[in-house]
Amino acid sequence: MDIEKIGNGYDGWSMSNNARDAYANGEMPISKWSKTEILNRVREINPKAADLLKNVSVFVLKEKVLKQTSWHHTSMKYNKTAFYIVDEDLVNSLTEKQIAEWSDIKKTVSTKTYKGNFTYVKWIGNGRNVKANVQNLENVNIEERGSFYYVTDNDGSLIVKKKIGSNGTFVKTAEEIQKAEERRKSAQEYIRKREQKHYDNSTSAAKELLAEMNGKYEESRMGYRYTVNRKPHPYDYDNLSEFFNKGEKRLAPNVNGGFYVQEWDGNKFIPADNEYVNIKYSAKAEKSDEELADIADENSSNDKCMDGLNPIRHREPPLSL
């Protein structure tokens, strides 16, 4: 199957020039192939087969006789549209037995009904002024019938009919919504338990600061917590004395899974509460220069760390800063 690899311009607002060339070569989107069009083309290839195929439904003809050859951009929205052509090799090899079997095939439309949320795009305006207006329908009846969604309200009144797979059309079943809600609640419970553990294992001063933050904080990769907009960026590290205000506090992780309070003394952060002397609340051990060098070696294949800076030079300020 060929693919429109290189653009060749657009023919007004209707289709690409490549699509126009495809039409000239006898290729068309499947929606353009009527039964008459298919039989006329088959007659050019195999007149006898064309006569026998008259009793075959257009649904079966499209499925059996056409083959996809390419895709091209169409419409002012640059949709990707598949193009089809009559399969000459297949038409030349058809037998009366095959055609008789096709004649007995009846089109069956599969249906599937469920509750869910339905999102689709409603186009407003004309020509170049057309705009996409996203519509969200919650807890509606959705029926998949053939190639279309039929969306109805609780009274059975049709709200919208949209083709399955059309741009901007999304469906979430009630089951998917329930699972998403369960995942959300599970995540919230995990966060709640984690925060409770942090709180229970923090010093009294840290508990007070946690209460003041009320869940609103910025956390560094090393686990330090700052009030909103007060976490330094790597480019601030060379001027921390200008960035922090004397007496400004932050929460530092301790060995017990909680926090203790540090205070900026104008040059570095120092412990700011009496409970810090208890080993239960002491600071996490800082990595030695040798350990940091080993980490840098492991990352040597990638010269920049996540924030694009050298992992040693721009690591989180240690307790001694």
Secondary structure by P-SEA (a helix, b strand, c coil): ccccccccccccccccaaaaaaaaacccccccccaaaaaaaaaaccaaaaaaaccccaaaaaaccccccccccccccccbbbbbcccaaaaaaccaaaaaaaaaccbbbbbbbbbbbbbbbbbccccccbbbbbbbbcbbbbbbcccbbbbbccccccccccccccccbbbbcaaaaaaaaaaaaaaaaaaaaaaaaaaaaccaaaaaaaaaaccccccccccccccccccccccccccccccccccbbbbbbccccbbbbbbbccccccccccccccccccccccccaaaaaaaaaaacccccccccccccccccccccc
